[in-house]
């Protein structure tokens, strides 16, 4: 299971309405597995239920559309967060701390 939480650090508030897509990566190929949008609390939890097999994945956050809708200039259009799922782990929480000209992420709990 994968969940995410997007916080707009420039406003000090959750980032509502951010589109997030999950892809499985196989070499140069991407397979779209799911699409979601953050709620008023900036969350999509769980974004994608069920078990994901061990592989490389990417969450693609549509930051540019979020900031454009708010009338805020930004440097980023889409932010990819690429990660690997290994056997034995069933829960992955991947938060994004977002600002118009910077971001950070980490593996949450």
Number of C-alpha atoms within 10 A of each C-alpha: 15 19 18 21 21 26 20 19 16 12 10 11 13 19 25 19 20 21 18 23 19 23 18 21 17 11 7 5 9 14 12 13 11 14 14 18 17 20 17 12 14 21 22 21 16 15 20 18 12 10 11 17 12 12 13 16 22 20 21 17 24 19 25 19 18 20 20 12 10 9 9 11 12 16 12 18 15 16 17 15 17 14 15 12 15 12 9 7 11 13 17 15 17 18 20 22 18 23 20 18 10 12 15 10 12 11 11 12 9
